[in-house]
Amino acid sequence: MFAPRSDFSTELAGLFKSIFWWAVAVFVIVESLLLITLARYRARRGAAEPKPVHGHTALEIGWTSRPR
């Protein structure tokens, strides 16, 4: 099925393989960072409750007026 028979299809197959492995590398990096973040900032027994951000006017203006 993926046996290239022309020069153009050989180039396309090489491009597909290249993009595939770059995507795999990005996936591994993102998932690793996600797991590190989850492990580092997990809820721990005996830790203080996080401070709520409701009513923090400067923070709410900041994330509401960010450029799109």
C-alpha positions, 0 to 999 in steps of 0.5 A, a space after each residue: 500500500 505504501 510502496 512508492 512507484 515514482 519519484 514524486 511518490 517517493 518524495 511524498 512518502 519521505 515528507 510524510 515520514 518526516 512530518 510524522 516523526 516531528 509530530 511524534 516528537 512534539 507529542 512526546 514533549 508536550 505530554 512529558 511537560 503535562 505529566 511533570 506539571 501534574 506531578 509538581 502541582 497536584 493537591 497535597 494533604 495538609 496544604 493550604 487551600 488556594 486563594 480564589 481569583 474571583 474579584 481580582 479586578 486587575 487579573 480579570 481585566 487582563 485576561 478579558 482585554 488580551 489581544 485576539 
